[in-house]
Amino acid sequence: MLDSNIARGDGIENSGASTGFIELGIFQQALRESIAYTNSTTQKKTWEEYLQNSTLSAVASLSNATANAGLPLDRLSIGTSMIHLYESTKDEAYLPAIRALQDSVLQQPRNANGGLWYYQNRNNLTAYHNLSYADGMFSFPPFAILSANHSSADVNSFGAEAALIQLQTLYNICKDSYGLLVHGYDASKDHAWANKETGASPAVWGRALGWYTLGLVNTLSLLSPSHPTFPALKNLYNSLIRAQLTASDRSLAIEGSYGVWQIVDHPGATFGDHANFVEASASCLTAYNLLRGAREGWIEDESVKERAVLAGVGIFQNVIYEFLVENGDGTVGLNGTSTVATLSGDVDFVYYVTRPTVLNSLIGTSAFILASLEVEKIC
């Protein structure tokens, strides 16, 4: 899949779409993990060059802190790539953007509870003010941890403790009765969809849950088990994994196959005349998150670990069966990735299940690469 992405020119620069930053962030992670895994010197050289070009393409556009603060938190996922590359290459070309991204975190609006706004959209503050998204936790926590070693800024804004606070704040507000996380919350409770007591949004969107869990996985991978915050982060991961395994089991019972649904906790349901559906990118993210934790030893309960491996592999096999596309030119693609979902407007269950799906979304194909690597490592 990675060579197919490269053949299509995917991820060489920001697509300009509303998901452009997070697309690059996950694609660059897929490149890093593929480079680390391959034994082929030819592949390694090709992929390293592509990763550097992809990351360098974002330096100029992310080198102004004030402008950065008006972008989604997704921007920080590219900052994570920049720090990784700076640490390995010592190429100072990344430093202006790294520093500007760090400064932009200090300018990022926060709710009264300290939770970061996902997006200070200066052209539409009425729609986006006070919104915190689970999606943003893919980007902020790893960047915060890596920045602790590369910033002289306020230590309370960076580091593992800052990452844990953001993850825990979202978890406490967005956790539903199944232990899953809804898409986000409105601290002001101004949006019509906001829970009047908590501000939480109504639905568990599969990809938002996948983003949050992936951010947690990446955060754990950056810390030593002896770090003071590691036990709390690992407990958070295990709580989420157990809830996601229960959801996977429900999918298996209802549909006869593993899969992650667009609205996770309603497999097989219909809302009005619109059916819920298994979504490709959330399925791949979940397979990766389950299998990575099992392999790393973060799941200590052996029975839960066995379930995680069984579900992770089963979800990935279902993705191959349902969504993988073999092209006639030797490349492959991926169908079934939902377009973006936002909390800025009217949001209900029908909204999520009527989001179109697309072919070869970079989010979906990158998540597929990550999941495939974990399947190879654990099987």
N, C-alpha and C positions, 0 to 999 in steps of 0.2 A: 504493500500500500504506500509506503513512504516514497519509493521510487516512482510510483504513479503520480503522487502529489507533485514531485519535482518535475516530472515530464509535463505536467499541466501548468507548471509555473506557479503553483499554489504557495502562498505564504512567503513569497520573496519580498513582499511589502504589504502594508496595510491596505485592505480591500476598499476602505472608505465606507463600508457598511456600518450600521450601528453596533454590530458585533465585531468590528475590525480589530480592536485591541485584544479582546479575549481569544479571538481566532489565532492571532499571532502568538499569544502567550502559551496556549496549549500545544500549538504546532511546534513551537520551539522546545517545549518540554519533551514532546515525542521525538524530536531530533536528538536532544541530549541523551535520552535513555536508549535510543537506537545506537548512537555512537558508542555508548558505554558497553553495549551488549555485543556488537558485531566483532567477529574475529577477522573480518576482511579489511585489509589495509586500504584497498581501493574504495570500498564503501565508506570507511571511516574518513578518508580524505575528502571524498565528494560531499558527504553529509556535513563535515566540519565547515567546509567552505560555504555551503548553503546556509548553515546556521549563522555564521558570522555575517554574511550578506543580509540575511533576513533581519538580524538584530540591528546591524548598523543602519539599515534603511529607516529605522525609527528614531535615530539619535536627534536629527535636526528638528523634527516635529515635537519632540518631548524635552527640549532644552530650555523651556520657559516655565518657571514654577507657577506663575499666575495663570497662564493659559492651561497648564496641566490640572490645576485645581478645579477647572470647569469641565473636566472630562470624567467619565465613569471610573470607578475604582479599578476596572479592568486594565487600565493603563499600567498598573503596578506589576502585572504579570510579565510585561516586557522588561520592566526594571529588574525583576528577578533574573531574567535571562542575561541582562547586561552585567549584573554583578557576578554571576557565574562565569561569564566570559572574561570579565576583567580579572577575576581571581586566577583564571587559568592561563590567560595570555599576557596580562599586564598592559594591555593596549589602552592607553589613556583616552582614546577617542570616545569611549563610553562614559567617561566621568562627567561631562557637562549634563548629560541627560540623567544620570544616576543622581547627581546632586539636586537637579531641578525637581525630580520626582520626589526625593526625600523632603525638600522644602515644601512641595505641594501638599504633602500629608499634613504638615503643620497648618496649612490654610484650609484643609478640608472641613466643611461644617460638621458639627456633631449635635446629636440630640441631647436633651438634658441628662439622659442616662449614660452619656459618653459614647454611645454608638455612632459610628461614622455614617453620614449620608452616603448612599451609593453613587449619587450623581447630582452635582450642583449645576443643573442645566440652566445656564443664565438666560437662555431664550424662552424658557418655560418653567420658571420656578414654581408657579402655582401647581403644576402637575407633579413635580418631583421633590418638593421640599419635604424634609423630615422622613424620607423613605430610606429604609435600610433593607437591602436585598441579601438573601443567602448567597446569591451569585458572587457578591463581592468578596466572600471569604476564600475563594480560589486565589485571589490576587493579593490581598493585604497581608495575611499572616506570614507567608514565606518571605515577602519583601521586608516586612518589619524585622524579622529575625536576622536576615542577611544584612540589613542596614545597620544593625546594632554595632557591627564591626567596621562600618564604612561611613559613619556620620558622627559629627560633633554636636548634633542637635539634641534637644530635650530627650533625655533617656526614657522618659515616660511615654514617648510617642513611638518608640521602637523597642525591639527585643521580644523575647518569648512571653513575658508577662503581658505586654501590650497586645500581642497576638491572642493570647488566651482570653483576655478581657473581651475582645471583640467577638470571638467565637462563642464564648459563654453567654454574652448578652443576647445575641441573636437566638441561640439555642433556648434560653429561658423564655423568650417571648414567642418564638415560632413553633415550639414543640406542640404537636397535637396529641389527641388521646391515644394514638397508636405508637407514639414515640418518634414519629417522623417530623420533618420540618416543613411548614408551609413556605411559600415563596419569599415572604418578607413581612415587614410591618411598617405602619405609619404612626410615628410617635405622636403626631398631632391629632390623630384620629379624624382628620378632616375628610379623607376619601370615603365615599359611600360604602366601599367594601370593607373598611376597617372594623375589626371587632371593637365594640364600644368600651370594653374593659382593657384589652391589651393592645389594640391597634393591629393585631395580626391579620394577614390576608387569608382568604377562605380556602385555598387549594394547595395541595402538595404537588408542585410541578416537578416532574422527574428530573429535568436537567438542573434546576436550581439546587435540588437535593444532592445531585451528583457533583455539582461545583463545590458546594460547601464541604462535602465529604472528601473530595479530592484536595481541597485546601488543607483540611485537617491531616490527611495522609502526608502531603508534602511537608507540613509543619513538623510532624513526628519524625520524618526522615532527616530533618536538619538538626535534630537534637539528640544528645546522648541520653540513654535511659536514666542516667544519674542526675540529669538536669532537674531542678526543683519543680518545674511546670510539667514535666513529662507524665507523671502519674495522672494528673487531672486531664491532660489531653488524651491520654490512652483510654481513660474511663469514658470520656466523651465519645471517642471513636467506637468503643465497644457498645455503648448504649445505642448509637445510631445504627451500627451494623446489625444488632439483634432485631431492631425494628424493621430494617430493610430485608432481612432474611424472612421475617414473618410475612411481609408483603410479597416476596418472591414465592413463598410457599402457597399463598392464596392464589397467585397467578397460575401456578402449576395445578392446583386443585380445580380451578375454574376453566382454564383453557387447555390444560394438558401439556403445557410447556412453560419454561422459565422465560421471564421477560420483565422489563420495567416499563410501566404504562405512563402515558403522558400525565395523567393524574394518578399518582402511584397507588393510593389507597382505595381505588375504585376499579379494579380489573374487571373487564367485561361489561362495564356499566354503559348506559346510554343516558344522555342529558338532552331532553327534548327529542329531537330527531337525529341527534349527533352522537355517534359512538366514540367511546374512549378507544385508544389504540396503543399498541406497544411502540415505543419510540427508540430509534437506533442510538442516538448519542447518549441518552440517559442509560440505556442498557450497557453500552461500552464503558462508560464512566463507572457504573456500579460494579461491573465485572472486574475492572481494574482495582477498584477500592477494596473489594472483598478479597481478591487474590493477593494483593500486595500486603494487606494486613496479616493474612494467614501465613504468607512466606516469611515475613519479618518477625513473626512471633508476638505480634501485638494482641492477638486473640489467644488468651491463655487457656480458656475452657476448650478442651479437646473436642467435645461434641459440637460446640459452636464453630470451631475451626473446620471440622469436617463438613458441616452444613455450608460454610462460606465457600469452600473449594468446590463442592458439588454445585451450588447455585451459581458461582462465578463462571465455572466452565460451561454449565448449562445455558446460562444467559448468552455467553459468547457464541456457543454453537447455534443458538436460535438466531442470533444476528447474522451469522454466515448464511444460514438457510433462508432467512427472510429478506435480507437487505444487501448482501454482497452482489456486486455486478461485475461480471467478467467481460471486458471489452475485446473486440476483435484485434486490437493492436498490441496485445500483451499487457495492457494496463488493467487495473481493477478500480472500481468505484464503490460508493456506498449510498444507498437510497435510505429514505425514511427518517431524516433528521428534521425535527421541527424548526420552523423559523422562530425568530426571537419572540419572547413573551415579556410584557412590561407590566408594571403596577401603576403606571402613570394615568391610566384611564379607568373605564368601567371594567371590572374584573369579576368573572364568575366562572363556574365550571364549563359552561358553553364556550366561553372565550378561549380556554385552553384547548379544548378538543376540536375547535375549528381553526386552529393554527395550521397553515399549509406545511407540508413536508417537502424537502428538496433533495436533489441528487448532488453528491460530492460537496456538501458543506464541509469546510475545513475543520469545524468543531467536531463533526461526526467522524471524519476520516482520521483525525489526530487521536481522538478517543479510541478508535478501532486499533490504531497502532499500539497505543499504550496497553490496551487489553490483550492484544495478541502477544506482546512481549511477556506479560505476566503468565499467560497460559503456557507459553514455552518454558518459562522458568520453573513453574510449579508442577508441570505434568511430566 
